[in-house]
């Protein structure tokens, strides 16, 4: 028997050709490296901090994953992340409505933002880069104008909603936030939709070959519009979650998140040009970049050097993904 065709070799080839293989390997490497460099990396407090910050960017990344799989992306997610909690807490602090209704109004506004993005892209045929760039500036400017550039004042809101969205509790000595379970729940649902449902086939077909997808009856424009809505909704929910956790609604929150999220998604194995997406890979990419940011600070590397690490990591991952795709063309694609 040819050694290359042995069951063990075939299994290795199949594993290394999956888009999730590289981010998983790098997560393991980062854990080993940072744990050996600083014992605080695996301390209870540090792990709790990682699990507190990770879900918020992670939820945006999940929405971006399905959108990028369809061949589009959204640069306005960072501004939506900052604007929706400003809107929610402004409505509540001014006594205009209850906290629960304010949250629903803010999420509805996010849905409208996503609908506008999707309509401009699919109906007016304007590239998503330009549409969402304009929306990013509009929404960020609205948040800054509304608050005169200052964070919202502190408040004391007694509501079951705050515990449901971002409440914290302890498991032993580990402090966990409800947001980690929301993040994992969203990941499970979107992972099933993308890989096990008819809608997932539509999403991948819309990104891989939209002309062929239309010929097969896929409503490409409608599918993409709903994905823009989903992405804006996820960004809004993540921003509201963050505002509850830190007890502040800063109009500048989320600045730069759009590029970091795209990096997480691409590093996770989702194709930048569309047609292939992986929720598992995105979850790994989110944890990888958050661990990298946390680890380089703990070992004493200046925080401003984080972007250098991210840039090098993206270039390296893309080169390796391209190599594996050429070596195993039937696997990674």
N, C-alpha and C positions, 0 to 999 in steps of 0.2 A: 504493500500500500504506500502510495506517495505520502511523505511526511506532511506535506501541506494540506492533505485531505483527511488527516486523522481527526476524529471527533474533537480532541482537545485543541488542536490547531484551528479548526473551524470555529470553535467557541471563542477563542482568543481573537481571531480575525473579526468575528461578528461584534464582540464587545468593543474592540478598539475602533471600529468603524462607526459606532453610534455617536451622535453629536453630544451626548451627555458624558461620554468617557473622559474627555479632557477637563471639563470643569470639576468633575468628581475627583479626578486624580490631583488636581491643583488644590482642592479643598483639603484633602488628606495631607498633602505636602505642607500647606500653610499651617495646619494644626501641629504637625510634628516640628516644624522649624520654629514657630513662635513659642511653643511649649518648652522647647529646649533652650531658647534664648531668655525667656522670662517666666518664672513659675506663676506669676500673677495672671497669665493668659488663661489658664484653666481654673482659676479661682471661682468660687461661687458668685461673688459679686460681679466679676467681669462677665461671666456667662449670662447672668441676669441682665446686665446692661446691654449685651449684644442682642438678647432676645426681646428687649424693650424697643430698641431703635430699628431693628431689621424689618419688622412687619410693615411699617409705614411706607418705606421705599419699595418693599416687596409687593405690596398691593398695586402700586402704580405699574411696576414691572410686569405683573400678570396681565393687566389690561393691554399694555404695550406689546406683549408677546403675541396675542391673538391679532392685534391690529397689524403688526409688522408681518405676520404670517400671510395676511391678505395683500401685502405689498405696499402698505402705507405706514406712516408714523406721525406722531403728534408732538409738536414742540411746545404746546400750551399746557401740558400736564403740570409743570412746576408752578405756573401762575394760578391754575385752578386749585392746586394744593394750598396756595396761600390765600386765595380770594374767598373760597367757600366758608372757611371758619370765621373770617372777618365778617362776612354777611350774616352768618348764623348768630354770632355773639353780638353784633350790632343790633339786630332785631330783638334779641333777648334783653340786652342791657338797656335799651331804650323803652322797654316795656311794651313793644308792639305786639308781641305774641309770646306764647310759652316756648320753652326750650325745645320740646318735642316738635312743635309745628315749625319752629325756626330751622330745625335740622331738615325737615321734609322740604321746606321751601328752598334751602340751600342746595340740596341734592337735585331738586327739580330744575334749578337754574343751571346746574352742571350738566344735566341731561339736555337742556336747551343749547348749551355751548357745544356739546358733542354733536347735536343735530345740525347746528349751523356749520360746523366744520365738515361734517359728512356731506351736507347738501352742496356746499361750495366745491368740494372735491369731485363728487360724483355727477352733479347736475351741470355745474359751470365748467367742469374739466380743468380746474386750476390745481396745480401740483400741491400735494399735502404739505410740502415744506413751506411754501409761500402762505398758504391759508393759515396754518397753525402758527407760523411766525407772527403774522398779523394779529391773530387771536391772542397769542402770548403777550404781546405789547398792550393790546386793548385791556385785557383782564388785569394785568399787573398794574397798569395805569389807573384803572378803576379802584383797585384795592388801595393804592397809595393815596389817591384823591379822597376816598371815603374816610380814611383815617388820618389825613394830613401827614402821612408818612410815619406815624407813631403806632406802636403796638396797642392793642386794646387794653383798657384798664383791667385790673384783676377783678374777679367776681367770686361769688359763692352761690352756686346753683345746686340745690338739692333735687336730684332727679335719678330715678332708676336707670335712665338712659345713659348716664355717664358711666355707671358700673357696667352696663351691658356692652358699651362700645370700647371702653378703655380701662375698666376696673382692674385692680391688681389684687393678687392673693399669693399666699405662700404655700409651696410644697416642700416641706422640710425647711431648709434655709434658703431655698431658691425663691426669689420674687418673680412672679410671672404676671403678664398683662393679658387681658382678654383678647387684645389685638393679635397675639400669636395664633390663637385658635381661629379668628376670623381669616387671617392670612392663609392658614393651612386649609381651612374650609373652602375658600375661594379657589385655592390651587387645585384641590380635588375636583371641584365642579368644572372648572375650566379645562383641566386635564382630560376629564371624561368627554367633555364636549368636543375638544379638539381632536381627540384620537379615536373615540368610539361612537360618534354620532354623525348623522347626515349633515348637520350644520358644519361640523368640523371638516368634512370633505368639501363643502362649499367654500369655506374659508381658505383652505389650502389650494383649491382650484382657482379661486379668484386671484391669489397671489402668484401662482405658478404660471398659469396661462389664461388670462381673463377672456381672450377671444374664444378659445376652445370651451371655456366654462360657460360662456353665454350660449354657445351653440348647443350645449347639452342641457340648457334650461336653467342654469344657475342665475339667480338674480344678483349679479355682481354689485351693482350700485346700492341696492337695498342692504345687502350683507355688509358692505363696507360702512354704510351710514350707521347701522346698528353697532358696529365695532367702535366707531368714533364715540358713540353715546356711551358704550360700556367703558371705554378708556377714560373719558371725562368723569363718569360716575365713580370709578375706582380711585381716581386722583382726588376727587372731592371727599370721599369717605376716608381716605388716608389722611388728608389734611385736617378733617374734623377730629379724627382719632388723635392726631398729634397735638392739636390744640387742647383737648381735654387732658391729655397726659401731662403736658408741660404748663397747663393753666395760663396760656397766653395765645393770642391770635395776632401774629406779626404779619403785616402785609408783604414783607420781604421773604417770608417763609417759602421754601421750595425753589429759590433762585438757583439755577444750575442743575436742578434735579432731572430735567428732561434729558440732558446729555449723559448723566450718570446712569439713568435708567436704561437708556438705549445701550450703553456699554454692558450693563448687567445682562440684558436680553441677548445681545450678540455673543458675548462671552459664553453664555449658556448654550449656544448652539443654534439659535434661531437665525435663519438666513436673512441678511439685510435686504435682499432683493425680493423677499417673499417666497411663498410656496412651501416652506418648511418651518415648523415651529415646535418647540418643546417646552412644556410647562415645568417638567422635572429639571431640565437644564437651566431654566430661569431661576428656579428656587436655589439651585446650586450656585448660580452666578451671583445672586443676591447675597447669600451667606459668604461667598468667597470675597467679594469686594468689601463687605462690612467687616469681615475678619481682618482683611488687609489693612483697612483704615485703622482699626483698633490696635492691631499688632504692631504696626510701625510706630505708633505713638508710645506704646508700652516699652518698646525697646529703645526709645530715645531718638528716633528719626524725626526731624521736624515735620509737623503736620502739613506744611506747604509742599513737601515733597510727594504727597499722596498722588497728585496728578501725574507725576513722572512714573510712578509704579503702575498706575492705571493705563497710561499710554503704552508703556512697554508690554504690559500684560495683554492688552487688546491686540497689538501687532503680533506678538508671539502666538496667541491663541488663533488668530486668523491664519497665520502661516501654517500652523499645525493642522487646523481644520482643513485647509486647502490641500495639504499633503495627504491626509488620510482620505479625503474625498477622491483624490486622483488614484490613490492606491487601491481603495475599495469603492469603486463608483456605484456599486449596487447597494451599499450599506448606508452611507451617510446621507444620501440624498433622500 
